[in-house]
Amino acid sequence: MNMLEQELARARMTEMQAQAEAATRARRLYLAHRAARRAERAVRRAARASAAVY
């Protein structure tokens, strides 16, 4: 019985670890997309400001 419990706990731990890694990956991807959008907006704003000067 004890061996079975250990095996179940190990399997659950592995599953939870995989879920945590997937969440971390998803968050990193989300943050990268957000940063890219912010950079795009900054480029457009700079282009507009530059055009307004001339």
N, C-alpha and C positions, 0 to 999 in steps of 0.2 A: 504493500500500500504506500509506504513511504517513498519508494522508488518512483511510483506512478505520479505522486504529488510533485516530486522534484522535476520530473520530465515535463509535467504540465506547466509548472512555474517557469521552467527554462523556455518552453515554447511561447508562453505569454510574454515573457521578457523580450524575446527576440522579435515578436510581433510588435510590441510597443516601441522598441528601438527603431524598427523599420518605419513605423508611423511618424515618430519624432523626426527622423531623417527626412522623410518626405515633406513634412511640414516646414522644416528648415529650408529645404530646397525651394519650396513654393514661395516662402517668404522672401528669400534672396532674389528670386526671379521677379516678384512683385516690386521689390525695392529698386531693382535695376531698371524695370520699365518706368517706374515713377521718376527716377533720376534722369532717364533719357528724355521723358516728356518735358521735365523741367528745363533741361539743357536746350531742347528744341525751342521752347518758349523764349528763353533768354537770347538765343540767336536771332529769333524774329524781332524781339524787342530792340536788340542792338542794331539790327538792319534798319528798323523804322527810325530809330534815333539818328542813325548816320544819314539817312535819307532826309530827315527833317533839317539837319544842319546845312546841307547843300542847297 
